[in-house]
Amino acid sequence: MIDKGADVTIADKDGNTPLMAAADMFDDDDTIIKLLLKNGDDPYQKNNFGVSVYKTLEMPRNESIKHLFPSEK
């Protein structure tokens, strides 16, 4: 879908992006996260509650994907 022009930055009604969802549901396969970052999903974007993907990265189960993200601002 991305190669057909799908917008990887579109957010749901709560302001969560596909990257936020992918990090929240991370299951040891970082393929989707890498794809979303490569195609422009902004890791600094905050949802409607003021939370970015970096809050999800604080969870111990996400330790192995922290290196994929730029430093938090």
Secondary structure as UniProt FT lines:
FT   HELIX           2..4
FT   TURN            8..9
FT   TURN            13..14
FT   HELIX           18..24
FT   HELIX           31..38
FT   TURN            39..40
FT   TURN            43..44
FT   TURN            48..49
FT   HELIX           53..57
FT   HELIX           60..68
//
